[in-house]
Amino acid sequence: MKERLQKIIASAGIDSRRHAEVLITSGRVSVNGEIVTELGVKADPRKDVIRVDGNTISLETTRCYIALHKPAEYVTTMSDPQKRPTVADLVKDVPERVYPIGRLDYDSSGLLLLTNDGDFAQKIQHPRFQVPKNYRVKISGRLSREELKQIINGVKLPDTVFKPENLKIEKINDKSTWLSLTLREGKNRIIRRGFEAAGRQVTRLVRESIGKITLAGLKEGQWRNLTGREISQLLNDSNGQKR
């Protein structure tokens, strides 16, 4: 059965569906020897010869699902032109080729999921599935109750509105405030941009959980395989939240 190339590439564990589109449009994918650059092209992975960067892809891949405690100052990509440390360095002993589901920016730490299952990645990452992600955030200065209410009501940004769920003050002192919050959709650096728009600088950002998966038992830089139950819970959460 014919499917879109980006879905085939993601299902083969090469990269996420979103990044597979970049591979296609940049001319790095061929079907039966012909370079493909259009996103609408379909192929049959069981009949057609599909290559990425000259390497034939196969759907006969062992599925892999990993929870990683990403430290700060690691890039959430598998390679970096600037030669900075990447999350690939932390999972280099994983036999399968995995890629990150979503992002944690360079300065942030916490839970990051990686997989070679494109459909799974799509359900966890795509905004319409609304999988909750919980964070702890340290900001500069003392946050007043009035400022807290203003952020709860929403902070307007050029491309969206920053309106975190379950926003609570955990600890406060003269120079900083620790808060916890939940997001179901994560636009690029939205937490940092949201607090900056509210007049506060984020000095630390930690993602503590995705769905029911937490950092428990993982030190910075460590990873573990997700259990079958955890995978099912994540998929059930995404199915339950689908609009």
C-alpha positions in Angstrom: 0.0 0.0 0.0 1.3 3.4 -1.0 1.9 6.0 1.8 3.5 9.5 1.9 7.2 9.4 2.0 7.6 11.3 5.2 5.4 8.7 7.0 7.5 5.9 5.6 10.7 7.6 6.6 9.4 8.1 10.2 8.1 4.6 10.4 11.5 3.3 9.4 13.1 5.1 12.4 15.2 7.5 10.3 13.7 10.7 11.7 10.5 12.3 12.9 7.8 13.0 10.3 8.4 16.7 10.5 12.2 16.4 9.9 11.5 13.8 7.2 9.8 16.6 5.3 13.0 18.6 5.4 15.0 15.6 4.1 12.6 15.3 1.2 12.5 19.0 0.2 16.3 19.2 0.4 16.7 16.5 -2.2 18.1 13.8 0.1 15.4 11.2 -0.6 15.1 9.0 -3.8 12.4 6.5 -4.9 13.6 3.9 -7.4 16.6 6.0 -8.2 14.7 9.2 -8.8 15.3 12.2 -6.4 12.1 13.3 -4.8 11.6 16.9 -3.5 7.8 17.2 -3.3 6.0 16.3 -0.1 2.9 14.8 -1.7 4.8 11.9 -3.3 3.7 8.4 -2.2 5.5 5.1 -2.4 5.0 1.4 -1.4 7.8 0.5 1.1 7.4 -3.2 0.2 7.8 -2.7 -3.5 9.7 0.5 -4.1 13.4 1.2 -3.3 13.5 4.2 -1.0 16.9 5.7 -0.1 17.8 8.5 2.3 21.3 10.0 1.7 21.9 7.0 -0.5 21.1 4.4 2.2 18.1 2.1 1.5 15.6 2.2 4.3 13.7 -0.8 5.7 10.6 -1.0 7.9 12.0 -4.1 9.6 13.1 -2.2 12.7 13.0 -3.1 16.3 10.9 -0.4 18.0 12.7 1.5 20.7 11.2 3.9 23.3 13.6 5.8 25.7 13.3 8.2 28.6 16.4 10.5 28.9 17.2 13.0 31.6 18.7 15.7 29.5 21.2 18.0 31.2 21.4 21.7 30.3 23.9 22.7 27.6 23.0 19.8 25.3 21.3 20.3 22.0 18.1 18.3 21.3 19.3 17.1 17.9 21.3 14.1 16.7 24.0 16.3 15.2 25.1 20.0 15.5 27.0 22.1 13.0 28.4 24.1 15.9 29.9 21.0 17.4 28.0 21.4 20.7 27.2 18.3 22.8 23.9 16.7 21.6 21.5 14.2 23.1 22.9 11.7 20.6 26.1 11.7 22.7 24.0 10.5 25.7 22.3 7.6 23.9 25.2 6.4 21.7 25.1 3.0 23.4 21.5 2.4 22.2 21.6 -0.2 19.4 18.8 1.3 17.4 18.9 4.7 15.7 16.5 6.9 17.8 15.5 10.6 17.6 14.0 13.1 20.0 10.2 13.6 20.3 9.9 17.3 20.5 12.5 19.6 22.0 14.1 20.9 25.1 16.2 24.0 24.4 19.9 24.2 25.0 19.7 25.8 28.4 16.9 23.6 29.7 17.1 20.2 31.4 14.7 17.4 32.2 12.7 14.6 30.6 13.1 13.9 26.9 11.6 11.0 25.1 13.3 9.4 22.1 12.1 6.7 19.7 12.4 5.3 16.2 8.6 4.8 16.0 7.2 7.6 13.8 3.5 7.1 14.6 4.2 7.1 18.4 6.3 10.3 18.1 3.5 11.9 16.1 0.9 11.1 18.8 3.1 12.4 21.7 4.4 15.5 19.9 1.5 16.8 17.9 -0.5 19.7 19.6 -3.9 18.1 18.8 -3.2 15.2 21.1 -2.7 17.4 24.1 -0.3 15.2 26.1 0.4 17.1 29.4 4.0 18.1 30.2 4.9 19.4 33.7 7.7 21.8 34.4 9.5 23.6 37.3 10.7 27.1 36.5 12.9 29.5 38.3 12.5 33.1 37.5 14.2 36.3 38.6 12.8 38.3 41.4 9.8 37.9 43.7 6.6 37.2 41.8 3.5 38.9 43.4 0.1 37.3 43.5 -1.2 39.9 41.1 1.5 39.0 38.6 0.7 35.3 39.0 -2.9 36.0 38.2 -2.0 38.0 35.1 0.1 35.1 33.8 -2.6 32.6 34.6 -5.0 34.7 32.5 -2.6 34.6 29.6 0.4 36.5 28.2 0.1 37.6 24.6 3.0 36.7 22.3 3.5 37.5 18.6 2.6 34.0 17.5 0.4 32.6 20.4 -0.8 33.2 24.0 1.2 31.8 26.8 -1.4 30.4 29.2 0.0 27.7 31.4 -2.2 25.3 33.4 -1.8 24.6 37.1 0.6 27.6 37.6 1.6 27.6 41.2 4.3 29.3 43.3 6.5 26.6 45.0 9.2 28.8 46.7 9.9 32.4 46.8 12.7 34.6 48.2 14.2 38.1 47.6 16.0 37.2 44.3 14.0 34.5 42.7 10.7 32.5 42.5 10.2 28.8 41.8 7.0 27.8 40.1 5.4 24.7 38.7 3.2 24.6 35.6 1.7 22.3 32.9 1.6 22.8 29.1 -0.2 20.7 26.6 1.3 22.4 23.6 4.9 23.6 23.4 5.8 26.2 20.8 9.4 27.1 20.5 10.8 28.5 23.8 7.3 29.5 24.9 7.9 29.3 28.6 11.0 31.5 28.4 9.3 33.9 26.0 6.1 34.0 28.1 7.8 35.0 31.3 10.1 37.5 29.5 6.9 39.1 28.1 5.6 39.3 31.7 8.9 41.0 32.7 10.6 38.0 34.3 13.7 36.2 33.2 13.8 32.4 33.4 17.0 31.3 35.0 16.3 27.6 35.2 13.8 25.3 33.4 13.3 21.6 34.2 10.7 19.4 32.5 9.7 16.9 35.2 7.2 14.7 33.4 5.4 13.9 30.1 2.0 12.3 30.7 2.7 9.8 33.6 6.4 9.4 32.7 8.7 11.2 35.2 12.4 11.6 36.0 12.3 9.2 38.9 15.4 7.1 39.1 17.2 9.0 36.4 20.2 11.2 37.1 21.3 13.9 34.5 22.6 12.2 31.4 21.0 8.8 32.2 18.4 7.0 30.1 16.2 4.0 30.4 13.8 2.1 28.2 10.1 2.8 28.7 8.0 -0.2 29.9 5.2 -1.6 27.8 2.7 -0.2 30.4 4.2 3.3 30.1 4.0 3.2 26.3 0.4 2.1 26.5 -0.4 4.9 29.1 1.1 7.6 26.8 -0.9 6.3 23.8 -4.1 6.1 25.9 -3.5 9.7 27.1 -3.0 10.9 23.6 -6.1 9.1 22.3 -8.2 10.4 25.2 -7.1 14.0 24.5 -7.5 13.9 20.7 -9.9 16.5 19.4 
